[in-house]
Amino acid sequence: MHLEDIQKDIYEIYIHHDRRRGIDKTLEWFLTEVYELYIAIKYGGDIGEEASDVIAWLLSLCNLYGINIEIEFKRKYGNKCPKCDSKPCTCEYRPEPNKKVVIVRIQ
Ligand SMILES: [Zn+2]
């Protein structure tokens, strides 16, 4: 199964809800799922299930924007690192991202 197939399934299952909810609320839902994945990893939980939720909500966002994520992903990453153009990556190892993200749970 390709990513495009999974995105199409998510479209067929949820697009009516996603359109009604809109981009802002779908983005909030996606971020909530990222937070739940964070909690599962840090404190224990079903990481596979939470990772699946993250992908599903990311695909919902892509569907609302009309983005084919398989095409976009291949365009950016292809089969090599987009920065050094190598496989495996030969970039300098970076243990942390350049930007820090603060996770805040708002009820
Ligand atoms: Zn690289």
Boltz pocket constraint, residues with backbone or C-beta under 6 A from the ligand:
constraints:
  - pocket:
      binder: B
      contacts: [[A, 81], [A, 82], [A, 83], [A, 84], [A, 85], [A, 86], [A, 89], [A, 90], [A, 91]]
      max_distance: 6.0
